[in-house]
Amino acid sequence: MLVFRRGTEHRYLTARRALWVLSVAAAIAGGPGAARAQQAAEARYFIKPSDALTIRYLYSPEYDHVAVVQPDGYMSAPIVGELKVGGLTLTQARAAIVAAAGSRLRDPEVFVDLKEFDKPHFVVGGEVGAPGRFELRTRTSVLEAIAMAGGFKPSSLHSQVLLFRRHDQEHAEATLINAKDLMTGNNPAGDIALQEGDMLVVPQNKVSKVERIIKWVSIGVYLNPFAFVPPQSSTP
């Protein structure tokens, strides 16, 4: 049974009523289509390391906090302590925070928003005109990504473009792509769409062998134009 001090119950009910009015007004203004679009956009985004979450408590603002997600996916905040939110949607993260805060607060009303986040991107390196990091805003194929990076240099090896895609935190999956075939239209299905975090490397020399799964820290060797030059045999 809840016991309120004088005036507290009125303020509590007034706040609840205001929240209800605001939610109804938002639904009317945006319509069901806008609500579905917002839900779909949120469902597509998964919290990642370096994201900053704004946590606000309706009735306990003294616990409001901006938490940065650490590389291991954990965040730290008052009341909830250490909590793993990496890989969750905002809705799932809010549920986890509410559950953790519920051990200290009664029926906490919590709002969780993304304050800062790492925008979806891909990287193009090696023998291209303008290597770098690019935002992944729409569907982008291998050839489109290379064009965004300034196109092939004359020294590039079109037939052995390397695509590195995240396999786990420490490893990437490597795929060898013949961009020369893609450009001539011989293999249109091979011009695959990039995913968030993909890296394309255009080498200068022939790649003799590529392991399917490699460590991220080893990718740098494919950016070195001398990595593929065979050793010179010594003359007697």
C-alpha positions in Angstrom: 0.0 0.0 0.0 1.4 3.4 -1.0 1.4 6.2 1.7 1.7 9.8 0.4 2.6 12.9 2.4 0.2 15.8 2.0 0.4 17.2 -1.5 2.6 14.4 -2.8 -0.3 12.3 -4.1 -1.7 15.3 -6.0 1.7 16.0 -7.6 2.2 12.3 -8.5 -1.2 12.0 -10.1 -0.7 15.3 -12.0 2.6 14.1 -13.4 1.1 10.8 -14.5 -1.8 12.7 -16.1 0.6 15.0 -17.9 2.6 12.1 -19.3 -0.6 10.5 -20.6 -1.7 13.7 -22.3 1.7 14.1 -23.9 1.7 10.5 -25.2 -1.8 10.9 -26.7 -0.8 14.2 -28.3 2.3 12.7 -29.8 0.3 9.8 -31.2 -2.2 12.1 -32.7 0.4 14.4 -34.2 2.6 11.6 -35.7 -0.1 9.1 -36.4 0.3 5.4 -36.3 2.7 5.4 -39.3 5.1 7.7 -37.5 5.0 5.6 -34.4 5.7 2.4 -36.4 8.6 4.1 -38.2 10.1 5.2 -34.9 9.8 1.7 -33.5 11.3 0.2 -36.6 14.2 2.7 -36.6 14.9 1.9 -33.0 14.7 -1.8 -33.5 17.3 -1.6 -36.2 19.9 0.0 -34.0 21.9 -2.0 -31.5 24.0 -0.3 -28.9 27.7 -0.5 -29.4 30.9 0.4 -27.5 31.5 4.2 -27.3 27.8 5.0 -27.5 26.6 7.4 -24.9 23.2 6.8 -23.2 21.2 9.5 -21.4 19.4 7.9 -18.5 16.6 10.0 -16.9 14.4 9.2 -13.9 11.0 10.9 -13.9 10.7 11.0 -10.1 14.3 10.7 -9.0 16.2 13.2 -11.2 19.2 13.0 -8.8 20.1 9.7 -10.4 20.0 11.1 -14.0 23.2 10.1 -15.7 25.0 10.0 -19.1 26.7 6.5 -19.4 29.3 5.6 -22.0 29.3 2.0 -23.2 32.7 0.4 -22.7 34.5 -1.8 -25.2 33.2 -4.9 -23.3 29.6 -3.7 -23.7 29.1 -2.7 -20.1 28.1 0.7 -18.8 28.1 2.1 -15.3 25.5 4.3 -13.7 24.1 5.3 -10.3 21.5 2.9 -8.8 22.0 0.2 -11.5 25.8 -0.2 -11.2 27.6 -2.2 -13.9 25.2 -3.4 -16.5 25.8 -4.9 -20.0 23.8 -3.1 -22.7 26.1 -3.7 -25.7 24.1 -5.5 -28.5 20.7 -4.4 -27.1 18.2 -2.1 -28.6 17.2 1.0 -26.7 13.9 -0.7 -25.6 15.9 -3.7 -24.3 18.4 -1.5 -22.6 15.6 0.5 -20.9 14.0 -2.8 -19.6 17.4 -3.9 -18.2 17.9 -0.5 -16.5 14.4 -0.5 -15.1 14.9 -4.1 -13.7 18.2 -3.1 -12.1 16.9 0.2 -10.7 13.8 -1.6 -9.3 15.9 -3.1 -6.6 16.4 0.4 -5.1 13.4 2.3 -6.4 9.8 1.5 -6.5 8.3 1.3 -10.0 10.9 3.6 -11.5 9.9 5.6 -14.6 13.0 5.6 -16.7 13.8 7.3 -20.1 16.8 6.1 -22.1 18.0 8.0 -25.2 21.1 7.9 -27.4 23.1 11.0 -26.7 26.0 10.0 -28.9 26.5 7.1 -31.2 28.9 5.7 -33.8 27.2 6.2 -37.2 27.2 3.2 -39.5 30.3 3.3 -41.7 32.7 1.4 -43.8 36.4 1.8 -44.6 38.2 1.7 -47.9 42.0 1.5 -48.0 44.9 0.7 -50.2 45.3 1.8 -53.9 42.4 4.2 -54.2 42.3 7.9 -54.8 41.0 9.0 -51.4 41.1 6.2 -48.8 39.2 6.7 -45.6 36.1 6.1 -43.6 32.7 6.7 -45.1 29.1 6.8 -43.7 26.9 3.9 -44.7 23.7 5.8 -45.3 22.1 3.6 -48.0 22.7 0.3 -49.8 26.3 0.6 -51.1 28.0 -2.0 -53.3 31.7 -2.8 -53.5 32.1 -0.7 -56.7 30.1 2.2 -55.3 32.3 2.2 -52.2 35.5 2.2 -54.3 34.1 5.1 -56.4 33.3 7.1 -53.2 36.9 6.5 -52.2 38.2 8.2 -55.4 38.3 5.1 -57.6 41.2 2.8 -58.5 44.7 4.1 -58.8 46.6 3.0 -61.9 48.8 0.9 -59.6 45.9 -1.0 -58.1 45.2 -4.7 -58.7 41.5 -4.7 -59.7 41.2 -8.5 -59.7 42.0 -9.0 -56.0 40.0 -6.6 -53.8 39.8 -7.7 -50.2 36.6 -7.4 -48.2 37.0 -7.8 -44.4 33.8 -8.3 -42.4 33.5 -8.6 -38.7 33.4 -12.2 -37.5 33.8 -11.4 -33.8 35.5 -8.9 -31.5 39.0 -10.1 -32.5 38.5 -11.6 -35.9 37.4 -10.7 -39.4 36.2 -12.9 -42.3 38.1 -12.2 -45.5 36.6 -12.4 -49.0 38.5 -12.0 -52.2 36.5 -10.0 -54.9 37.4 -9.7 -58.5 36.4 -6.1 -59.2 37.6 -6.4 -62.8 34.8 -8.9 -63.5 32.3 -6.6 -61.7 33.3 -3.7 -63.9 32.8 -5.7 -67.1 29.4 -7.0 -65.9 30.5 -10.6 -66.0 29.5 -11.1 -62.4 26.9 -8.6 -61.3 25.8 -10.8 -58.3 29.3 -10.4 -56.9 28.9 -6.7 -56.4 27.6 -7.3 -52.9 26.2 -4.7 -50.5 28.5 -3.6 -47.7 27.6 -3.9 -44.1 28.4 -1.7 -41.2 32.0 -2.0 -40.2 33.2 -3.6 -43.4 36.7 -2.8 -44.7 37.7 -2.9 -48.4 41.4 -3.1 -49.2 42.6 -2.6 -52.8 46.1 -4.1 -53.0 48.9 -3.1 -55.4 50.5 -6.5 -55.7 49.1 -10.0 -56.0 47.8 -11.6 -52.9 49.2 -15.1 -52.8 47.1 -16.5 -49.9 44.4 -15.1 -47.7 43.1 -17.0 -44.6 39.3 -17.0 -44.4 39.4 -15.9 -40.8 42.1 -13.5 -39.6 42.7 -11.3 -36.7 41.8 -7.6 -37.0 45.3 -6.6 -35.9 46.8 -8.5 -38.9 44.8 -6.6 -41.6 47.5 -3.9 -41.7 49.8 -6.2 -43.6 47.4 -6.0 -46.6 47.8 -2.2 -46.7 51.5 -2.6 -47.1 52.4 -2.6 -50.8 55.6 -4.5 -50.0 53.9 -7.3 -48.1 53.3 -9.3 -51.3 56.6 -8.8 -53.0 58.4 -12.2 -53.1 61.8 -12.2 -51.5 64.7 -11.9 -53.9 66.9 -15.0 -54.2 70.5 -14.4 -53.1 73.1 -14.8 -55.8 76.3 -16.7 -55.0 
